[in-house]
């Protein structure tokens, strides 16, 4: 080192190299300074931090402690040593160093942030909040601390305060997409979204291109289309909400194009069941950042819903290459029986042992493990993980299945529902409705795919229209009682209005059909509409009802394997649900009579030609060979059966429950009465 250059100047030159990313050159210069001047505090400090960045905390600690002995009153050094100790999970020692740093740097922003973080690690949450709030008094625009505060406050149940911190970040337009999603979820939980939406709209009126606010409004509006919230809206209101949500999200992506903003649009399009549109945005995301694993996951899910199994598999495999522990990719590939060699079962189990893994990811990984064990012919281990996945989904769900589904009330009100005798409107209607009902995983998707292959039938998929109309009856007409009691109190005019509202939405779905004039039937295949058959017959007395019945044991195990929502994910609740479903369907068969046909799944797959011919005769339709080639029909399928309906008919799922017979004898005994009803 030249005598004309001071050590301080040389250290500054090394720091410049360090900040530029040339760490090898920086380390070399720091060491040259220390060779000439072993007690140079700045060189000891900066080399210590460089080594910490490179993953050498022990060597870093040695240098930082040496520097501290020569500068014991340095708050900056004490803070750096605290960071080094925190990286080693030595939290109490780190806390002591931060307290020392705070003694010398009372208004140090970095020290206050670190104090909060180490207190959080030590589960001293009130102290963590105190330090972070003190920091925000000095630096109110510190986004990262607001994120940390929001997380701790949420865990403490202070949802409104947590949301306020994230809203501050979003309003500054410095938010990341994960901030927007976190805030949207908090607002859903707090159920105080109107004031926030009003504030967002006021701000957007002044700045229409504000990215964070457009994203927030889009996410909140999309969340209102979930079944629980949508039931409070009319069908036109739901449609307007859907269009508005997409418009806000697309506006944000146009203003600030990035893989994250594209991914956010795609995720919300999937939430509102628009996979074709979602694919466009996920493809934009991976084109913008080919290393972004989450977009490949979601792209795979969207492609799978459209029957593009090979392309979906490729997308999931790409996600796993980038992030081997990807929960969704692991689950879907396992379900497709295309389990990758990495991660192994033991690796996934190790991941599940981590306390840091998110609840939703834990659910998917348990389900993925279940399928992994199935592929290795270990049904007992598979059953255990399927059940653990299901139990995790019931943390915040109501568990009183009998009260929620109210079979007795549905049966009691059924005869009282008055059919619409005459539609007084002048609107022409070229098609009639077919409603396919039954248990989830009973074969309803297969039957719809078969019938949608007929040139006189259009399959509309699982429409939520009936449940939305039913759920909003009391609010709309001011009728006392909920569903089903409210339905039989409607006037003819109210009944006709609901019928038209439903048909208007179906008309919009059929608008893209290339041969609408030839279609005599449109299918609404929402299995759980069996709960609303009274309302359906009231609105559509000329409709046909197809009830798909399957061995309840096979239904049950298939529900558990497919990662369905409550009550289909917990054996005891599922058993109760099956019993209530059968009570309702026995009653419906007696009342509806010749307009209801029960289709046995087992007969459909074992003698498909005969069964399909009988169904077409019931519908008054001629035979079409295309119905046997249903797997060649191109249409979106957004149910867990999306893969199966792309294959020819097979009987491999009949009696599938037998491999689990010894895993939960109490459960299978509980549904024995239901088996008797099917037989």
Secondary structure, DSSP 8 states (H G I E B T S, - for coil): --TTS-HHHHHHHHHHHHHHT-HHHHHHHHHHHHHH-TT-HHHHHHHHHHHHHTT-HHHHHHHHHHHHHH-TT-HHHHHHHHHHHHHTT-HHHHHHHHHHHHHH-TT-HHHHHHHHHHHHHTT-HHHHHHHHHHHHHH-TT-HHHHHHHHHHHHHTT-HHHHHHHHHHHHHTT---HHHHHHHHHHHHHHT-HHHHHHHHHHHHHH-TT-HHHHHHHHHHHHHTTSHHHHTTS-HHHHHHHHHHHHHHHHHHHHHS--HHHHHHHHHHHHHTT-HHHHHHHHHHHHHH-TT-HHHHHHHHHHHHHTT-HHHHHHHHHHHHHH-TT-HHHHHHHHHTT---SSS-HHHHHHHHT-TTS-HHHHHHHHHHHHHHHHHTT-HHHHHHHHHHHHHHTTTTS---HHHHH-HHHHHHHHTT--------S------EEEEEEE-TTSSHHHHHHHHHTSTTEEE--S--HHHHHHHTHHHHH--SS-TTGGGGG--HHHHHHHHHHHHHHHHHHHTT-TTGGG--EEEE--GGGGGGHHHHHHH-TT-EEEEEE--HHHHHHHHHHTT--TTTTSHHHHHHHHHHHHHHHHHHHHHHGGGEEEEEHHHHHHSHHHHHHHHHHHHT----GGGGGGGG------STTTTGGGS----TTTTGGGGGTTT-HHHHHHTHHHHHHH-
